[in-house]
């Protein structure tokens, strides 16, 4: 019987594989001049974050305290969005400060 952790690990491996395939796909299209660099960057960064989550979970800082009230934030959950959001918003003229 599979546990939740087994399912989580399997889906993370599936995401890493799909990120690798999409990186190759978008890199090929980038070299052919059919897309810009943003899809390649998002695929690479997404796969990197998923690999860090899978390989180093438990051995890196999983949570950190945000404010004086001591609320913990699981930063690995949000780091992918924080890294890729400025790249995704750039074609629309929205840049990060």
N, C-alpha and C positions, 0 to 999 in steps of 0.2 A: 504494500500500500504506500502510495506517495504521500509525503508530508507537504506542507505549505512551502517549507524551505526548498525541497526538491523541485517543486514546480517553479519557484522563484529562480533558482539556479538555471533550470532548463530554459525559461523564457529570457533570461539574461544572455545565455549563450546564443539563443536564436536572434536576439537583437544585435549582438556583436557580429554574427554572421551576416545579417542583413545590412549592417552598417559597412562591413567590408565590401559586400557586393555593390552597394549603392555608391561607395567611394570609387570603386573601379568603373562603374557605369558613368558617373558624372565626370570623372577624370578623362575618360575616353571622349565624352561629349565636349569637355572643355578644350581638349587638344584639337578637336575638330572644329572648334569655334561656335558650337551650338548653345553653349550656356556660359555663364560667368563663373567666377571663382567661389561664390557663396555656397552653392550646393555641395561642392567638394569640401569646403571648410566645415560645414554643418555635419556632414557625414563623418569626417575624421574626428571632430570633437565629440560627437555623440558616441562613437565607438570607443574613444579613449576614456570617456567618463564611465561607460558601462564596464570596460575592462578594469578600471580602478575599483569600481564598486564590487565586481566579482572577485578579483584577486586579493584585494586588501581590506575587505570588509572585516571589521573587528580589530584590525591592527592599525588603522588610521583613526583620526578624530572623526567620530560619527556625528556627534552633537557638539554644539558650543552654546554658551550662554549669551543671550543677546542684550538684555537690559539688566538693570539693577534688580528687577523682580525675579531673575533666575530662570526665565523661560528658556528651554533648550530648543534649538532648531536643528533638524537633521539636514546638514548642509549638502550631503551627497545627493539628496533627493532634488535639490534645486540648482546645483552647480551647472548642470547641463543647460538649463534654461538661461541662467545668468551669462553663460559663455556664448551661447548661440543667438540669443535675442538681438543683440546689436547687429550681428551679421544678417539676420533675417529682416530687420527693419531698414537696413541701409538702402535697398532698391526703392523704398518709398520716401526717401529723403529725410528719414528720421535717424539721427545719429546720437550716439551716447555722448554724455558730457565729458 
